Amino acid sequence: MIKRWGLGEAKSEFGLTFDFIGLWNERPVTSEYTGWLKEALKEAGLDPLIVGGDNFASRTVSDLEDFYSLPNADLVDVVGIHYPCSQPSDGATVLNKTLWASEDWSTEATTEGASC
């Protein structure tokens, strides 16, 4: 479904392209599924970067244990963390990947805070 509509038809029907694609929010991810997804995207002529993990820092670290060594480490391009500015995320850097705020809010609940 994601390959067909989310990426293929979204481009042909609406002119949309995707630079990144995330995995399931707050669910464990596996290298088996991520590898399948990456391969399916390549077969479809698409090459978005995969955001692995989409959880709070401590959960993301445990969810991504399967990706700590090669060849699985290459399946995830970016590590998704919820609220990275409000909690420690040292463990997520073990993959040596860019951290992505996959869920976040402004630092201040004011009009000015929206620009933080």
C-alpha positions in Angstrom: 0.0 0.0 0.0 2.6 2.6 1.0 4.7 1.7 -2.1 1.7 1.9 -4.4 -0.3 4.9 -3.2 1.9 6.6 -0.6 4.8 7.1 -2.9 3.9 6.0 -6.4 0.4 7.4 -6.9 1.1 10.4 -4.7 3.8 11.5 -7.2 1.9 10.7 -10.4 -1.5 12.1 -9.3 -0.4 15.0 -7.1 3.2 15.7 -8.0 4.4 14.8 -4.4 7.8 13.4 -3.7 9.1 12.1 -0.3 12.6 12.6 1.0 12.0 10.7 4.2 9.7 7.9 5.2 9.1 6.9 8.9 8.3 3.5 10.3 5.3 2.9 12.6 4.8 5.3 15.5 5.6 3.9 19.0 5.9 0.3 17.8 9.0 -1.9 17.7 10.7 -2.1 14.3 12.5 -5.1 12.9 15.4 -5.2 10.5 13.4 -7.8 8.5 10.5 -5.4 7.8 12.8 -2.4 7.3 14.9 -4.3 4.8 11.8 -5.4 2.9 10.5 -1.8 2.8 13.9 -0.4 1.7 14.1 -3.1 -1.1 10.5 -2.5 -2.2 11.1 1.2 -2.4 14.2 0.7 -4.5 12.3 -1.7 -6.8 9.7 1.0 -7.3 12.4 3.5 -8.3 12.1 5.4 -5.1 14.9 6.2 -2.6 13.6 8.1 0.5 15.7 8.0 3.6 14.2 5.8 6.3 13.5 7.2 9.8 13.9 4.3 12.2 12.5 4.3 15.6 9.6 6.7 16.4 9.5 6.6 20.2 10.9 8.2 23.3 14.7 8.0 23.6 14.9 5.0 25.9 12.4 3.0 23.8 14.0 4.0 20.6 17.4 2.7 21.8 15.9 -0.7 22.8 13.7 -0.9 19.6 16.7 -0.3 17.4 19.1 -2.9 19.0 18.7 -5.1 15.9 20.3 -2.2 13.9 23.5 -1.7 15.9 25.7 -3.6 13.6 26.2 -4.1 9.9 24.5 -4.9 7.6 21.4 -3.8 9.5 22.8 -0.5 10.5 22.5 0.6 6.9 18.8 0.0 6.8 18.0 3.1 8.9 19.2 6.5 7.8 17.9 8.7 10.5 16.8 7.9 14.2 13.4 9.3 15.2 13.1 10.4 18.8 10.0 11.9 20.6 10.8 15.2 22.3 14.6 15.1 21.9 15.0 18.5 23.5 13.3 17.6 26.8 14.9 14.2 27.5 18.3 12.6 27.3 19.0 10.9 23.9 22.6 9.8 24.4 21.7 6.2 23.8 20.2 7.0 20.4 23.5 8.3 19.2 25.0 4.7 19.4 23.9 4.3 15.7 25.9 7.4 14.8 22.9 8.7 12.8 21.2 12.0 12.6 18.5 12.5 15.2 15.0 13.5 14.0 12.3 15.0 16.2 9.6 12.6 15.1 7.2 14.1 17.7 7.8 17.4 19.4 6.3 20.6 20.6 7.4 24.2 21.0 9.6 25.0 24.0 7.1 27.6 25.2 3.3 27.5 24.8 3.1 31.0 23.6 3.0 32.7 20.2 6.7 33.5 20.5 7.4 29.9 21.5 6.1 28.7 18.2 9.3 29.9 16.5 11.6 28.0 18.8 
